[in-house]
Amino acid sequence: MSHCVIYNSPKTGRAIVVYPAYNDLSRPAGDTDAALILRMVERGLPAGVNYTVVDSSDIPTDRSQRQAWVVIDGTIELDPELIRVVDED
């Protein structure tokens, strides 16, 4: 079971999904997945952004509307306003 981090972009308000580099050869020996995710959050997410760690299987498999994804209460949902914008593009 792998995990990823989800958050709303401070610039666009749309959901961002970030996957840790579980198989990175430079990963310290004995490093836990939790430590890897925390390090990824500290180094790669905008300061002060609210994020949620979720199971990768919780990410929608239908990516046709991914430009309308937003994180609400720790889950990815479709924003009706953004769907209209994507459909108009």
Secondary structure in CASP SS format (residue, H / E / C, confidence):
PFRMAT SS
TARGET T0000
AUTHOR 0000-0000-0000
METHOD secondary structure of the structure
MODEL  1
M C 1.00
S C 1.00
H E 1.00
C E 1.00
V E 1.00
I E 1.00
Y E 1.00
N E 1.00
S C 1.00
P C 1.00
K C 1.00
T C 1.00
G C 1.00
R C 1.00
A E 1.00
I E 1.00
V E 1.00
V E 1.00
Y C 1.00
P C 1.00
A C 1.00
Y C 1.00
N C 1.00
D C 1.00
L C 1.00
S C 1.00
R C 1.00
P C 1.00
A C 1.00
G C 1.00
D C 1.00
T C 1.00
D H 1.00
A H 1.00
A H 1.00
L H 1.00
I H 1.00
L H 1.00
R H 1.00
M H 1.00
V H 1.00
E H 1.00
R H 1.00
G H 1.00
L C 1.00
P C 1.00
A C 1.00
G C 1.00
V C 1.00
N C 1.00
Y E 1.00
T E 1.00
V E 1.00
V E 1.00
D E 1.00
S H 1.00
S H 1.00
D H 1.00
I C 1.00
P C 1.00
T C 1.00
D C 1.00
R C 1.00
S C 1.00
Q C 1.00
R H 1.00
Q H 1.00
A H 1.00
W E 1.00
V E 1.00
V E 1.00
I E 1.00
D C 1.00
G C 1.00
T E 1.00
I E 1.00
E E 1.00
L E 1.00
D C 1.00
P H 1.00
E H 1.00
L H 1.00
I H 1.00
R H 1.00
V H 1.00
V H 1.00
D H 1.00
E H 1.00
D C 1.00
END
